[in-house]
Amino acid sequence: MKYNKSLSAVVAVSLVQGSLGQTWCGKNYMSNQSVVPPGGQFTLPLYSNEPLLSFRCAPVFRPYLEEDAKSAAFIVDTPIVYDWVTGAEPILLPSGSSSSANLGSVDVTISIGSVHTTATVPLNATGVQIPIDISKLEAQKTAYNVSCSAAYSTASTSKSQKFKTSASLLYLPDTNASVTKTDLRTGALWVRPADGKGGAFVPFIPQGFYVNFDTYLAKNLSMIDQLKADGFNTIHPIPPYDNLPIFEQVINKTINDGMYIVYDMRSYVTFCHLLSWLLISSFRNYQNLTAVAQQVNTYASIPNLLNWETAHEPDGNSDPHNAAQETYDLIYQMDGYHPVSIVLNCEDYNFSPYVTGADIVIHDAYPIGINATWSPVWNTTCTPDFGHCGCDNCKGTLDDVKVRVQTFKDRLNILGFDRTKSVWTTPQAFGSGAYWSTTPTGQEWTALGLTSFSHGAMGSKSFQYPTTTGNVTTIEGTAVNVTVLIKQVIQPFLVDPTATHATYNYQGVDAGLWHNSTAYLLLVSNMVNGSAYVPWGEVGLGWITNATTQVQRILSVSQNTNATGLNFRPGGIGIYTATP
């Protein structure tokens, strides 16, 4: 299949590298600047001495298509919490209640226009699905407002307690063009085959690379074949896409290879008006809604479009807080069939306003090879209030990525976005220049990915390609083996809405554990520069009585098991499955 739609409406773009203002993440960083606290810190919720109900509901998929109308459903959460997270309300529980078993239930009503459904949901439950037939609604580009209510009664109260929340339902016309759904039970994407030949939707964990278009892809299309051979399924061309005929070749090449593509709107756009003189106006591409509209019109129909990426490091650049939201709203007015992602660079700078303009929030903390306290670029110190060391407020260890992913997940939950927004990771695949003295090894690169998945990342796009090649100690040499394990072993657990998930930290070893009712998946990474021994019970597998028969080694480097637990050398990693 060839993509032949006219590209004439698309404006030319050019990328401006480096820091664009006099601050980064709100902090001064030059030697001639004074220390000024950046502000913009995330506000943690206050603690409540009394129980609160965090009642939330959301459609299982975004978007639903007409073909899904009879099988649509909503997912309802009724957890009891003690933090004033967004939407939490006080709830009077029965006296002496100490477990979910004797808390009772709530009567839930979901209303979408003239469509209503009711169900009884246990209190303090998570992930309860409620079927709803939406076929009487008209499929449209505008999202439907959804009202969700809950009534809770106990023997000790004279009247029921009422709770309300709202949701949004995107119900779109059927289309033969590309569609990327998001499963709001897990945060996983669902896609049709990227070759555009049709097929069923299946769950999908993106594994890809950022690749500079002008420098690399435009000059060497075989890189796409190499990434495919290495097991990657997604390519993210870094703009500018100045050579549009070659960009069309890139699109067609990825379609033929069955790979998905992310369209990036980060660049600066330059309009040239040739009269008696040259008039040039430059600005961030995603902030110009005319340019955004032209690009959406041109590229929304390509069969392998995975998602739009708009703001790249808006927090570092101090872009207007509402810019990503305005672009997000326009894209959904025009398209709605593909989610929108943004990349945040800062550890804690205006997180809340920026994430409103995205479905997917991506971190790009690159901690390997940095000096966390002194900037070799600016010859200044780095503190929480000053300096730019390449990884904002980082310590320069693998643990930085783990903490960044988990922090983003926690913040989205506090803001009430835990169902509607997901987190992806950007494993570092570069170094030996600027702030970074070394490039991660293949083992370090794998650890960055494993710990990200353990803490809730649902996609991975490494920065950037080409990267280190050679034997299995290098990134590309490792990737060819690891990518297939992510797809065949890890992905089935991540995308399973019935699987339970927990994280553990013991002696500096990070672990993620999933259970799908028949088997367990264990991802482990030693995040410290030292050896460690971890008993099975410290990673949720205390039931193991015979490791030889109950534990299956999938991958381990600088790490092994014995009868009672796991042994780690510095940087050790492992992937295991286990069955009782």
C-alpha positions as CSV (number, residue, x, y, z in Angstrom):
1,M,0.0,0.0,0.0
2,K,1.3,3.4,-0.9
3,Y,0.6,6.7,0.8
4,N,0.1,9.2,-1.9
5,K,-2.0,12.0,-0.3
6,S,-0.8,15.5,-1.3
7,L,1.7,17.0,1.1
8,S,1.5,20.5,-0.3
9,A,-0.5,21.8,2.7
10,V,2.1,20.9,5.2
11,V,4.4,23.7,6.3
12,A,8.1,23.3,6.3
13,V,9.6,22.9,9.8
14,S,13.0,23.5,11.3
15,L,14.3,22.3,14.7
16,V,16.0,24.8,17.0
17,Q,18.3,22.9,19.3
18,G,19.3,23.7,22.9
19,S,17.8,25.7,25.7
20,L,15.5,28.3,24.3
21,G,15.2,30.7,27.2
22,Q,17.2,32.0,30.1
23,T,15.9,29.3,32.4
24,W,15.5,25.5,32.3
25,C,12.8,23.8,34.4
26,G,12.3,27.3,35.8
27,K,15.8,27.5,37.1
28,N,18.7,29.8,36.1
29,Y,21.7,27.9,35.0
30,M,24.3,30.3,33.6
31,S,27.3,31.5,35.7
32,N,26.2,35.1,35.5
33,Q,22.7,34.4,36.8
34,S,21.6,34.4,40.5
35,V,19.8,31.6,42.3
36,V,16.0,32.1,42.0
37,P,13.7,29.3,43.3
38,P,11.8,28.0,40.2
39,G,8.4,27.4,41.8
40,G,5.8,25.4,40.0
41,Q,6.1,22.4,42.3
42,F,3.4,19.7,42.5
43,T,1.0,20.1,45.4
44,L,0.6,16.8,47.3
45,P,-2.9,16.1,48.8
46,L,-3.6,16.7,52.4
47,Y,-4.2,13.8,54.7
48,S,-7.7,13.0,56.0
49,N,-8.3,11.5,59.4
50,E,-11.6,10.2,58.2
51,P,-12.2,7.9,55.3
52,L,-12.9,9.3,51.8
53,L,-14.4,7.7,48.7
54,S,-12.5,8.3,45.5
55,F,-15.3,7.4,43.1
56,R,-14.3,7.3,39.5
57,C,-15.7,6.0,36.2
58,A,-14.4,5.9,32.7
59,P,-15.2,4.1,29.4
60,V,-13.2,0.9,29.0
61,F,-12.0,2.1,25.6
62,R,-11.3,5.5,24.1
63,P,-12.5,5.8,21.4
64,Y,-15.4,3.5,20.9
65,L,-16.5,2.9,17.2
66,E,-19.9,2.2,15.9
67,E,-18.9,-1.5,15.6
68,D,-18.3,-1.5,19.3
69,A,-21.7,0.0,20.4
70,K,-23.3,-3.2,21.6
71,S,-20.3,-4.3,23.6
72,A,-19.3,-1.0,25.2
73,A,-18.7,-0.9,28.9
74,F,-17.5,1.5,31.7
75,I,-15.0,0.8,34.4
76,V,-15.8,1.9,37.9
77,D,-13.5,2.4,40.9
78,T,-14.7,2.8,44.5
79,P,-11.5,2.9,46.7
80,I,-11.5,4.1,50.2
81,V,-8.6,6.6,50.6
82,Y,-7.2,8.9,53.3
83,D,-5.7,11.6,51.1
84,W,-7.7,14.4,49.6
85,V,-7.0,13.4,46.0
86,T,-9.1,15.1,43.3
87,G,-12.7,14.2,43.6
88,A,-12.5,12.4,46.9
89,E,-15.5,12.9,49.3
90,P,-16.1,12.0,52.9
91,I,-17.9,8.7,53.4
92,L,-19.5,7.5,56.6
93,L,-18.6,3.8,57.0
94,P,-20.3,1.3,59.3
95,S,-18.8,1.3,62.8
96,G,-16.3,-1.4,63.3
97,S,-15.8,-2.0,59.6
98,S,-12.2,-3.2,58.9
99,S,-12.3,-4.9,55.5
100,S,-13.9,-4.6,52.2
101,A,-16.0,-7.7,53.0
102,N,-18.2,-5.8,55.4
103,L,-18.3,-2.4,53.8
104,G,-21.3,-3.2,51.6
105,S,-21.8,-1.8,48.1
106,V,-22.9,1.3,46.2
107,D,-25.6,1.5,43.6
108,V,-24.1,3.1,40.5
109,T,-25.9,4.9,37.7
110,I,-24.2,5.9,34.4
111,S,-26.0,8.4,32.2
112,I,-25.1,9.5,28.7
113,G,-27.9,11.6,27.3
114,S,-30.9,9.3,27.0
115,V,-28.8,6.2,27.7
116,H,-28.7,4.9,31.3
117,T,-27.5,1.8,33.1
118,T,-27.3,0.8,36.7
119,A,-25.2,-1.7,38.6
120,T,-24.3,-2.7,42.2
121,V,-20.5,-2.3,42.8
122,P,-18.7,-3.4,46.0
123,L,-17.2,-0.5,48.0
124,N,-13.4,-0.3,48.0
125,A,-13.3,-2.1,44.7
126,T,-11.1,-1.3,41.6
127,G,-11.8,-2.1,38.0
128,V,-15.4,-3.2,38.0
129,Q,-16.8,-3.3,34.5
130,I,-20.4,-2.2,33.8
131,P,-21.8,-3.1,30.3
132,I,-23.7,-0.4,28.5
133,D,-25.3,-0.4,25.0
134,I,-24.5,2.9,23.3
135,S,-26.0,2.0,19.9
136,K,-28.9,4.5,20.4
137,L,-26.3,7.4,20.5
138,E,-25.1,9.0,17.4
139,A,-21.5,8.5,16.5
140,Q,-19.9,11.9,16.4
141,K,-16.6,13.7,16.6
142,T,-17.6,15.6,19.8
143,A,-17.2,13.6,23.0
144,Y,-20.3,12.9,25.1
145,N,-20.5,14.1,28.7
146,V,-21.1,11.3,31.1
147,S,-22.7,11.5,34.5
148,C,-21.8,8.8,37.1
149,S,-23.5,8.7,40.4
150,A,-23.3,6.3,43.4
151,A,-25.6,5.8,46.4
152,Y,-24.3,4.1,49.6
153,S,-26.6,3.0,52.4
154,T,-25.7,1.3,55.7
155,A,-27.8,0.0,58.6
156,S,-26.4,2.7,60.8
157,T,-27.5,5.6,58.5
158,S,-31.0,6.9,58.1
159,K,-30.5,7.9,54.4
160,S,-28.1,7.0,51.6
161,Q,-25.0,8.9,50.9
162,K,-24.8,10.3,47.4
163,F,-21.6,10.7,45.3
164,K,-21.1,12.0,41.8
165,T,-18.3,12.2,39.2
166,S,-18.2,12.8,35.5
167,A,-16.5,11.2,32.5
168,S,-16.2,11.6,28.8
169,L,-17.2,9.1,26.1
170,L,-15.7,9.4,22.7
171,Y,-18.0,7.5,20.3
172,L,-16.8,7.8,16.7
173,P,-18.0,6.7,13.2
174,D,-16.5,3.5,11.9
175,T,-13.5,4.1,9.5
176,N,-11.2,2.1,7.4
177,A,-8.4,4.5,8.2
178,S,-6.0,4.0,11.1
179,V,-7.4,4.0,14.7
180,T,-5.5,3.7,17.9
181,K,-7.6,2.8,20.9
182,T,-6.6,3.1,24.5
183,D,-7.7,0.5,27.0
184,L,-8.4,2.6,30.1
185,R,-8.4,-0.5,32.3
186,T,-4.6,-0.9,31.7
187,G,-3.4,2.1,29.7
188,A,-2.4,-0.2,26.9
189,L,-3.0,0.8,23.2
190,W,-5.0,-1.4,20.8
191,V,-4.2,-1.2,17.1
192,R,-4.9,-2.8,13.8
193,P,-2.0,-4.1,11.7
194,A,0.2,-1.3,10.6
195,D,0.3,-2.4,6.9
196,G,-3.2,-1.0,6.3
197,K,-4.6,-4.3,5.1
198,G,-7.2,-4.5,7.8
199,G,-7.6,-6.9,10.7
200,A,-8.7,-7.1,14.3
201,F,-7.6,-4.7,17.1
202,V,-5.1,-6.2,19.4
203,P,-3.3,-4.9,22.5
204,F,0.1,-3.3,21.8
205,I,3.1,-2.1,23.8
206,P,5.1,0.3,21.7
207,Q,8.8,-0.4,21.5
208,G,10.6,2.1,19.4
209,F,13.3,4.7,18.8
210,Y,13.5,8.4,18.2
211,V,15.4,8.9,15.0
212,N,16.5,12.3,13.6
213,F,14.8,12.6,10.2
214,D,17.1,15.0,8.4
215,T,20.3,13.6,9.8
216,Y,19.6,9.9,9.5
217,L,16.3,8.7,8.0
218,A,16.3,11.0,5.0
219,K,19.7,9.7,4.1
220,N,19.4,6.0,5.0
221,L,16.0,4.4,4.8
222,S,17.6,1.0,5.6
223,M,17.6,2.1,9.2
224,I,13.9,1.2,9.3
225,D,14.7,-2.3,8.2
226,Q,17.4,-2.6,10.9
227,L,15.1,-1.4,13.6
228,K,12.5,-3.9,12.4
229,A,15.2,-6.6,12.5
230,D,16.1,-5.6,16.1
231,G,12.5,-6.2,17.1
232,F,11.2,-2.7,17.4
233,N,7.6,-1.9,16.3
234,T,7.5,1.9,16.3
235,I,9.6,4.7,14.8
236,H,9.4,8.3,16.0
237,P,11.0,10.6,13.4
238,I,12.4,13.7,15.0
239,P,11.5,16.8,12.9
240,P,12.1,18.9,10.9
241,Y,10.6,17.0,8.0
242,D,12.0,19.4,5.5
243,N,12.3,17.0,2.6
244,L,8.6,16.0,2.2
245,P,9.0,13.5,-0.7
246,I,11.6,11.6,1.4
247,F,9.3,11.8,4.4
248,E,6.6,10.2,2.3
249,Q,9.1,7.4,1.5
250,V,9.7,7.0,5.2
251,I,6.0,6.6,5.8
252,N,5.6,4.1,3.0
253,K,8.7,2.2,4.2
254,T,7.3,1.8,7.7
255,I,3.9,0.7,6.3
256,N,5.6,-2.0,4.2
257,D,7.6,-3.1,7.2
258,G,4.5,-3.2,9.4
259,M,5.9,-0.6,11.8
260,Y,3.9,2.2,13.5
261,I,4.9,5.9,13.3
262,V,4.6,8.8,15.7
263,Y,4.0,12.2,14.1
264,D,5.9,14.9,16.0
265,M,4.8,18.5,16.1
266,R,7.6,19.9,18.3
267,S,9.5,21.9,15.8
268,Y,9.7,25.5,15.0
269,V,7.9,26.5,11.9
270,T,9.2,29.1,9.4
271,F,6.8,30.7,6.9
272,C,8.5,32.6,4.0
273,H,6.6,35.2,2.0
274,L,8.6,36.1,-1.1
275,L,7.7,39.7,-2.2
276,S,10.3,42.4,-2.6
277,W,11.8,41.1,0.7
278,L,11.7,38.0,2.8
279,L,9.3,37.9,5.7
280,I,10.1,35.1,8.2
281,S,8.1,34.3,11.3
282,S,9.3,31.5,13.6
283,F,7.4,29.8,16.5
284,R,6.8,26.4,18.0
285,N,5.0,24.2,15.5
286,Y,2.5,22.7,17.9
287,Q,1.5,26.2,19.2
288,N,0.4,27.3,15.8
289,L,-3.1,25.9,15.4
290,T,-3.1,26.6,11.6
291,A,0.0,24.5,11.2
292,V,-1.5,21.8,13.5
293,A,-4.7,21.6,11.4
294,Q,-2.7,21.3,8.2
295,Q,-0.7,18.4,9.6
296,V,-3.7,16.6,11.0
297,N,-5.6,16.9,7.7
298,T,-2.6,15.5,5.9
299,Y,-1.5,12.6,8.1
300,A,-4.5,11.4,10.1
301,S,-5.4,8.8,7.5
302,I,-2.1,7.1,7.1
303,P,-2.6,3.4,8.1
304,N,0.2,3.2,10.6
305,L,-0.2,6.4,12.5
306,L,0.1,5.5,16.2
307,N,-0.3,8.8,17.9
308,W,0.4,12.6,17.7
309,E,3.2,14.1,19.8
310,T,2.8,17.8,20.4
311,A,4.8,19.5,23.2
312,H,8.4,18.3,23.6
313,E,9.8,19.5,27.0
314,P,7.4,22.4,27.4
315,D,8.2,22.5,31.1
316,G,11.9,22.9,30.4
317,N,11.2,25.6,27.8
318,S,8.5,27.3,29.9
319,D,6.0,27.1,27.1
320,P,2.6,28.7,27.9
321,H,0.7,26.4,30.2
322,N,-2.4,26.3,28.0
323,A,-0.6,25.7,24.7
324,A,-0.6,21.9,24.8
325,Q,-4.3,21.9,25.9
326,E,-5.3,24.1,23.0
327,T,-3.5,21.9,20.5
328,Y,-5.0,18.8,22.2
329,D,-8.5,20.2,21.9
330,L,-8.0,21.0,18.2
331,I,-6.6,17.6,17.4
332,Y,-9.6,15.9,19.0
333,Q,-12.0,18.2,17.1
334,M,-10.4,17.1,13.8
335,D,-9.3,13.5,14.5
336,G,-10.0,11.7,17.8
337,Y,-8.9,8.4,16.3
338,H,-5.4,8.7,17.8
339,P,-4.1,9.7,21.2
340,V,-1.9,12.6,21.9
341,S,1.4,12.5,23.8
342,I,3.7,15.1,25.4
343,V,7.3,14.8,26.8
344,L,8.1,16.3,30.1
345,N,11.7,16.9,31.0
346,C,11.5,18.4,34.5
347,E,11.3,16.5,37.7
348,D,8.8,18.9,39.3
349,Y,7.9,22.0,37.3
350,N,4.3,22.8,36.4
351,F,3.4,19.1,35.9
352,S,-0.3,19.7,36.5
353,P,-1.1,22.3,33.8
354,Y,1.0,20.6,31.1
355,V,-0.5,17.1,31.4
356,T,-4.0,18.4,30.8
357,G,-3.0,18.5,27.1
358,A,-2.1,14.9,26.7
359,D,-3.3,11.3,26.9
360,I,0.2,9.9,27.2
361,V,2.8,11.6,29.4
362,I,6.4,10.7,28.6
363,H,9.4,11.4,30.8
364,D,12.9,11.8,29.3
365,A,15.2,11.6,32.3
366,Y,18.6,10.6,31.1
367,P,20.8,9.9,34.2
368,I,23.6,7.7,32.9
369,G,27.0,9.4,32.7
370,I,25.9,12.8,34.2
371,N,27.6,14.7,37.0
372,A,24.5,15.4,39.1
373,T,26.1,18.3,41.0
374,W,28.2,20.1,38.4
375,S,27.4,21.0,34.8
376,P,30.2,20.5,32.4
377,V,28.3,22.6,29.8
378,W,27.7,25.7,32.0
379,N,30.5,25.2,34.6
380,T,28.0,25.8,37.4
381,T,26.7,23.8,40.3
382,C,23.3,22.0,40.1
383,T,20.8,22.2,42.9
384,P,17.0,22.0,43.2
385,D,17.0,25.8,42.7
386,F,19.8,26.3,40.1
387,G,21.7,24.7,37.3
388,H,21.2,22.4,34.3
389,C,23.0,19.0,34.5
390,G,21.2,17.2,31.7
391,C,18.8,15.3,34.0
392,D,16.7,17.6,36.2
393,N,17.1,16.9,40.0
394,C,18.6,13.5,39.2
395,K,21.2,11.5,41.2
396,G,22.9,10.0,38.1
397,T,21.7,6.4,38.7
398,L,19.3,3.9,37.2
399,D,17.0,4.7,40.2
400,D,16.3,8.2,38.7
401,V,14.1,6.6,35.9
402,K,12.3,4.3,38.3
403,V,11.4,7.3,40.5
404,R,10.4,9.5,37.6
405,V,8.0,6.9,36.2
406,Q,6.5,6.1,39.6
407,T,6.2,9.8,40.5
408,F,4.4,10.6,37.2
409,K,2.0,7.7,37.9
410,D,1.3,8.9,41.4
411,R,0.7,12.4,40.3
412,L,-1.8,11.4,37.6
413,N,-3.7,9.4,40.3
414,I,-3.8,12.4,42.6
415,L,-5.1,14.6,39.8
416,G,-7.9,12.0,39.0
417,F,-6.2,11.0,35.7
418,D,-5.1,7.5,36.6
419,R,-7.6,5.9,34.2
420,T,-7.5,8.5,31.4
421,K,-3.8,9.2,31.1
422,S,-0.9,6.8,30.8
423,V,2.9,7.0,31.3
424,W,5.6,6.0,28.8
425,T,9.4,5.8,29.2
426,T,12.3,7.0,27.1
427,P,15.3,4.8,27.9
428,Q,18.6,6.6,27.4
429,A,20.5,5.2,24.4
430,F,23.1,7.9,23.9
431,G,26.0,9.6,25.6
432,S,29.7,10.5,25.3
433,G,29.0,14.2,24.8
434,A,27.6,17.4,26.4
435,Y,26.2,16.5,29.8
436,W,26.7,12.8,29.4
437,S,30.2,11.2,29.7
438,T,29.1,7.7,28.8
439,T,26.5,5.8,26.8
440,P,24.5,3.1,28.7
441,T,25.5,-0.5,28.2
442,G,23.0,-2.9,26.8
443,Q,22.5,-4.2,30.4
444,E,21.8,-0.7,31.7
445,W,19.5,0.1,28.8
446,T,17.5,-3.1,29.6
447,A,17.4,-2.2,33.3
448,L,15.9,1.3,32.4
449,G,13.2,-0.4,30.5
450,L,12.4,-3.2,33.0
451,T,12.1,-0.8,35.9
452,S,9.9,1.5,33.9
453,F,7.5,-1.4,33.1
454,S,7.6,-2.4,36.8
455,H,6.3,1.0,37.8
456,G,3.6,1.4,35.2
457,A,5.0,2.5,31.9
458,M,2.9,1.2,29.0
459,G,5.3,2.2,26.1
460,S,9.0,2.7,25.5
461,K,10.7,4.9,22.9
462,S,14.5,5.1,23.3
463,F,16.4,8.2,22.6
464,Q,18.0,8.0,20.1
465,Y,19.0,5.9,17.0
466,P,21.5,5.0,15.8
467,T,23.0,3.8,19.0
468,T,25.8,1.5,20.1
469,T,26.1,-1.7,18.1
470,G,28.1,-4.8,18.3
471,N,27.9,-7.8,20.7
472,V,25.4,-8.4,23.4
473,T,27.0,-5.9,25.8
474,T,25.8,-3.0,23.6
475,I,22.3,-1.5,23.3
476,E,21.5,-2.8,19.8
477,G,23.2,-6.1,20.5
478,T,21.0,-6.5,23.6
479,A,17.8,-5.2,22.0
480,V,17.5,-7.9,19.4
481,N,17.0,-10.4,22.3
482,V,15.1,-8.2,24.7
483,T,12.4,-6.8,22.4
484,V,11.1,-10.2,21.6
485,L,10.9,-11.0,25.3
486,I,9.0,-7.8,25.9
487,K,6.5,-8.7,23.2
488,Q,6.1,-12.4,24.0
489,V,6.5,-12.6,27.8
490,I,6.0,-9.1,29.3
491,Q,3.3,-7.6,27.1
492,P,0.6,-10.3,27.9
493,F,0.8,-9.4,31.6
494,L,0.9,-5.7,31.1
495,V,-2.2,-5.6,28.8
496,D,-4.3,-8.1,30.9
497,P,-6.9,-6.1,32.8
498,T,-7.4,-9.0,35.2
499,A,-3.8,-9.3,36.2
500,T,-2.8,-7.9,39.6
501,H,0.4,-5.9,39.9
502,A,2.7,-4.9,42.8
503,T,6.2,-3.4,43.2
504,Y,8.9,-4.2,45.7
505,N,12.2,-2.7,46.7
506,Y,14.6,-4.7,48.8
507,Q,18.3,-3.9,49.3
508,G,18.3,-1.6,46.3
509,V,16.7,-4.2,44.1
510,D,13.6,-3.0,42.2
511,A,10.9,-5.6,41.4
512,G,7.6,-5.7,39.5
513,L,5.3,-8.7,40.0
514,W,2.2,-9.5,38.0
515,H,-0.3,-12.4,38.6
516,N,-2.8,-13.4,35.9
517,S,-4.5,-16.1,38.0
518,T,-2.4,-18.9,36.6
519,A,1.2,-17.6,36.5
520,Y,3.4,-14.8,37.8
521,L,5.8,-12.5,36.0
522,L,8.7,-11.1,37.9
523,L,11.0,-8.3,36.6
524,V,14.0,-7.4,38.7
525,S,16.8,-4.8,38.4
526,N,19.6,-4.1,40.8
527,M,19.6,-0.3,41.0
528,V,22.7,0.1,43.2
529,N,26.4,-0.5,42.5
530,G,26.7,-3.5,44.9
531,S,25.8,-7.1,45.3
532,A,22.5,-8.1,46.9
533,Y,20.6,-11.2,48.0
534,V,16.7,-11.1,47.9
535,P,14.6,-13.8,49.5
536,W,11.6,-14.9,47.4
537,G,9.2,-13.5,50.1
538,E,10.6,-10.0,49.6
539,V,9.3,-9.9,46.0
540,G,5.9,-11.4,46.7
541,L,6.9,-15.0,45.9
542,G,7.1,-16.4,49.5
543,W,5.0,-19.4,48.4
544,I,7.9,-20.9,46.4
545,T,9.0,-24.2,47.9
546,N,10.9,-25.6,44.9
547,A,12.6,-23.0,42.7
548,T,13.8,-25.6,40.3
549,T,10.3,-26.6,39.2
550,Q,8.3,-23.5,40.1
551,V,10.5,-20.7,38.6
552,Q,11.3,-20.4,34.9
553,R,14.3,-18.2,34.0
554,I,13.6,-16.1,30.9
555,L,16.6,-13.7,31.0
556,S,19.2,-13.0,33.6
557,V,22.4,-11.0,33.4
558,S,24.7,-10.6,36.4
559,Q,22.0,-12.3,38.4
560,N,20.8,-15.8,39.2
561,T,18.6,-17.7,41.6
562,N,18.9,-20.4,44.3
563,A,16.5,-22.4,46.4
564,T,15.5,-19.5,48.6
565,G,15.9,-16.3,46.5
566,L,17.8,-14.2,44.0
567,N,21.5,-13.3,43.9
568,F,22.5,-10.0,42.2
569,R,25.8,-8.6,41.2
570,P,26.0,-4.8,40.5
571,G,23.5,-3.9,37.8
572,G,22.0,-7.4,37.6
573,I,18.7,-7.8,35.8
574,G,16.2,-10.7,35.4
575,I,13.0,-11.8,33.9
576,Y,11.2,-14.8,35.4
577,T,7.9,-16.5,35.3
578,A,6.6,-18.6,38.2
579,T,3.8,-21.1,38.7
580,P,2.6,-22.5,42.0
